[in-house]
């Protein structure tokens, strides 16, 4: 991740305690360590952070992700399945395809879908200013 969460915190004036630095570092390294489909929930983040510093409590993780979310550093996804999952806010737009069995998340951009969404908004007399697309599926057996 070229712009780390720690750098985003500094640029947005979020005070970084030692514990927050560790949480930010673990979040920043999520995709490179766990793959493009990594959008950890708090429990998963806690497991990863605990490997670095076992003294960081799950309550600290909850408070920190909430702080990062409120500061516009993380975005919260409420994908089906009950647990909120997080990813760093990125400048480029993307949509999500979620495997409801494995929990795998595929990020994608499709120009045809983008054009169709604008067309639908225009049809009903709207200018599209933002959107979020989540597709849910089950991987086909090959």
Buried (B, 14 or more C-beta within 10 A) or exposed (E): BEEBBBBBBEEEEBEBEEBBBBBBBBBBBBBEEEEEBBBBBBEBBBEBBBEEBEEBEBEBBEBBBEBBBEBEBBBEBEBEEEBBBBBBBEEEEEBBBBBEEEBBBBBEEEEEBBEEBBEEBEEEEEEEEEEEBEEEEEEEEE
